[in-house]
């Protein structure tokens, strides 16, 4: 009995790219700028200059995106950041926003 198979490439075009989510840092009056920069370098793998720029955007605008990731990566980075903030008694708040293409 012979099995009839279809090449993988026929179905490959049906695959959609995974949704991406922006991890948003929110400004508060207690979390230090140095801590935010440290989180951006340690967890979000930003350079010192990128981290400083994002931190200033958070400070001046009230919030800013740390990066865009698939859901699992975004939620992991959010949780890691909040855990480190909690250990230092900082009320740092992060949220996720789905990125809508189009």
Secondary structure, 3 states (H helix, E strand, C coil): CCCCCCCCHHHHCCCCCCCEEEEEEECCCCCCHHHHHHHHHHCCCCCHHHHHHHHHHHHHHCEEEEEEEEHHHHHHHHHHHHHHHHHCCCCCEEEEEECCCC
